[in-house]
Amino acid sequence: MQSIHLRLAVDQIKALLEISHVQLFHLKYLDPKIPGYKAEPGELKAAESAVRVLEAALQEDRLRTPSAWEAPARRGLLVRVK
């Protein structure tokens, strides 16, 4: 797998993580119930891996600067609560 290195602000990572959680929920539970849906091999695994990478980046930042870190906003039931 090819990798790309990005420089993102913590707020950008939080926003991407929130969007990713919602999209992963759709991919995992809702999309398969849509008539005509065809799963792509490895798509779910790649999406879960991407979410783990974003979570690890936030965790690393939180360990570096614990007082400046805030948890992502939890606006609905689709965002995973730890």
Secondary structure, DSSP 8 states (H G I E B T S, - for coil): ---------HHHHHHHHHHHHHHHHIIIIIGGGSTT----TTHHHHHHHHHHHHHHHHHHHHHH-TTT-------STTS---
